[in-house]
Amino acid sequence: MMNGYEKHGGFDDEPEPGSFVKAFDAFPKSKPQYVTRTSGGGKWSVVMYVISLVLLWSELGRWWRGTENHTFAVEKSVGHSMQVNLDIILKMQCKDLHVNVQDAAGDRILAASRLQEDPTRWDQWVDSKGVHKLGLDSHGKAVTGAGWHDEEGFGEEHVHDIVALGKKKARWGKTPRLWGSSPDSCRIWGSLDLNKVQGDFHITARGHGYMEFGEHLDHSQFNFSHIINEFSFGPYFPSLVNPLDRTVNQASANFHKFQYFMSVVPTVYTVGHAHAASSTIFTNQYAVTEQSHEISEFNVPGIFFKYDIEPILLTVEETRDGFLSFAVKVINVLSGVLVACHWGFTLSEWIKEVWGRRRRGQSQGMIGVEKRGYDE
């Protein structure tokens, strides 16, 4: 009896020699002979692992994206000038075009003298169906050789991507070479500073809209079909996708008027991390409405960009928790999954046990009835 007790009794719970720390173990373990491995436990373990991986990936993505807060406020800063970035191709000769700005302050700016004009061909920019054919990046942005087409764009990116790309050096793409063919179009591109007031940026034909030394372009040469690669306000960010980017508009007649009505909103993108300095870039967003139609010979054809500066400031701020806070959230999530799966396993095993007892009880009852009938 003593030998059996020593073999199966509680003396096995004593720590082994040299393992004194085991005596203070607050989490006693079940002995292997008392543990029964079940198929149900294995299935619930698999479910727990899958759910844990899904939630862990979800939490990681949420932490990486951060939290965006959009705030509108009255713009308190006083600005006198605003940069405009333009890259547009018109199906006319450069010498036949006039590019001007007329603003609410009464100033007329000869934009053509501050922008660059390059002869080009229309078919170098669009295909036979009128679709932009220079190639698109992963975000649908026209690749004009601006230098960032291999990077992520701003279209559906997070604020930290916008700020990171905004701090890179910007450069304009080059005009494709003609390779001996004669040009039939004109590329107007570059940046210029305008008064920060309501204005009208327009492109008209020589001798129309402004009477200049009797110059007058023949009406048969009017063709205001155009491709807009870039039209933005503020610092030039090639990867910033604006509403007018990749716009292709064909004129149906010589006298055709294209009008774009834009509401410009100053925007600040800020990225702030817990216990870290923030990073900020200043830019502008705008909403645009288009109207285009044929006009009579008594009106001025051309392309008109009418812009208005809204007196509000949009601040888009992204914040991200510190790594310690993220780790605590992950531990809480995994602990919740572990507890939930444990209760699920316990409940399923209890249901199986109850169902098994009921089936065994029904089987014994049937035998008993048959036996009593035989005795009678």
Buried (B, 14 or more C-beta within 10 A) or exposed (E): EEEEEEEEEEEEEEEEEEEEEEEEEEEEEEEEEEEEEEEEBEEBEEBBEEBBEEBBEEBEEBBEEBEEEEEEEEBEEEEEEBBBBBBBBBBBBBEBBBBBBBBEEEEEBEBBEBBBBBBBBBEBBBEEEEEBBBEEBEBEBBBBBBBBBEBBBBBEBBBBBBBBBBEEEBEBBEBBEEEEEEBBBBBBBBBBEBBBBEBBBBBBBBBBBBEEEEEEBEEEEBBBBBBBBBBBBBBBBBBBBBBBBBBBBBBEEBBBBBBBBBEBBBBBBBBBBEEEEEBBBBBBBBEBEEEBEEEEEEEBBBBBBBBBBBEEBBBBBBBBBEEEEBEEBBEEBBEEBEEEBEEBBEEBBEEEEEEEEEEEEEEEEEEEEEEEEEEE
